[in-house]
Amino acid sequence: MTASVERLTDRLARVPQVFRDRRAVQLDAVVADLFRDRATRRLGPDEVARFAAAGATGARARHLDLVLIATWLLHDPAFGDAPADALVGLLGDRLAALAGAVVPRLFVEDAERREELVRTCLAALARLPDGETPAVAEDRLAVLDSVRRKALLREAREREGAREAERQRRKAELERLRQQEEEERRQAARTTHED
């Protein structure tokens, strides 16, 4: 099944305000409705409980904010008969990672982030964007992938930190050797002077 990225990003740009304020809805009920309407099965009580938003703060609150935005997108007919387990994985781990990398409101306000969320949802639910091969769709998502970009930046900072630590270690070692040579010269000079 294929889907129009342009149409879906337009849908995401027009998300109603109620889908941008987690405190205005009962999120677990919204997620349960999504599964009833679009998934291959309904959520069980334990699965629904994962999306209870009461008292959520920090990273969990950002994740649930993004889940709410995504439910608006995922109610589109392009996501009909979504494999329930894949949808649970998308709303759970994948959106938690995305919300950890990008402020959720940007998935509505920023064109590239909208496209990223659309492509993330399509890929997670095995939907192919209209007119794209699997390789093209995968490459485009890789270009937009905020989680991957954040990981690459973190790795680059860690490598730079390790290089800087090595430079400092070498500098300290050279200073130690210089001081050692200086001390040896002083000792040699004292020995020569005493003779």
PyMOL commands that set and color helices and strands:
alter all, ss='L'
color gray80, all
select helices_A, chain A and resi 5-13+17-20+22-24+27-38+45-49+58-74+77-79+84-101+106-109+111-124+134-144+146-194
alter helices_A, ss='H'
color red, helices_A
select strands_A, chain A and resi 2-3+128-129
alter strands_A, ss='S'
color yellow, strands_A
deselect
rebuild
show_as cartoon
